[in-house]
Amino acid sequence: MRPVIGFIGLGNMGQPMAGNLLAAGYPVRVWNRSPARVAPLAARGAVCVSRPEEVAEPGGLLVSSLANDQVLDEVVGANRELLRRLGPDGIHISTSTVAPSTSRRLAEGHRQYGVTYLAAPVLGRPDAAAAARLWIFLSGRPEARERALPVLRALGQGVFDLGEDPGAANVVKLACNFLLASAMEAMAEAFTLAEKNGVARGLVADLLVRTVFDCPVYRNYGKQIAEQRYQPGLFKLSLGLKDVSLVLQTAASSEVPMPLASLLHDHFLAASAKGRGDLDWTGVAGEVSEAAGLRAPAPSEAAAGRE
């Protein structure tokens, strides 16, 4: 019989991930701050609870998909009742993109309750989560990594073992997101250069993926940037700002100059200041268009409503 899995956080990524665990035959207990997100999973057999600590099975497995370091700290790290209930031999698998230092600190705090913290940030968007096609980076204590593998394999197409340091998986995930954001910036500049010189953005995007840039980042993000199609925000620009900020924070703590990351941060920050935080993070490309005197993306509906 498969073990009960506790799942906390049912956003754009968490909801399909929890659904895939149900599809794989795991009994799942779910909690989310917004109860409306729970209903579709309840209809599929998930047990819904009213408090986060109630998802925990003593000595069991807990998966969290939370937006940022602060929420992860509040909902799990500082939740003594949850950690006590999970208790000895319990494992917390955090799929969030957070600072490596946050994972290391949480791992130490969990250890006081006999709980093992595993960092397992995921690479992929909500459609990949729904199709169980995520890439997963995993680090933490070896015996816990081994026990978590069957659960993680139900969520993705591959798991990369990055060793015992709880922060290692987050370092790799931040490096990946930095490269993605860098590619978006490069495409935005290239497409804007073409447009200002009378060559259609879509034409350039198409020839790139038919020649030397035939890869998912240039195919998928390139199409969005070429079409300047930044809604809906499947991965919000505000989260991109958070991740680039974490890149710079990690770089500063390890004395790694990252001038391109600083440029990206300024562009994400400018877009956020203009009310575009709820656009897809590809919307950061609008900063390049706007600087060149071309059409900029409209502010998000949520931001417009606050004005």
Secondary structure, 3 states (H helix, E strand, C coil): CCCCEEEECCCCCHHHHHHHHHHCCCCEEEECCCHHHCHHHHCCCCEECCCHHHHCCCCCEEEECCCCHHHHHHHHHCCHHHHHHHCCCCEEEECCCCCHHHHHHHHHHHHCCCCEEEECCEECCHHHHHCCCEEEEEECCHHHHHHHHHHHHCCEEEEEECCCCCCHHHHHHHHHHHHHHHHHHHHHHHHHHHHHCCCCHHHHHHHHHCCCCCCHHHHHHHHHHHHCCCCCCCCEHHHHHHHHHHHHHHHHHCCCCCHHHHHHHHHHHHHHHCCCCCCEHHHHHHHHHHHCCCCCCCCCHHHHHHC
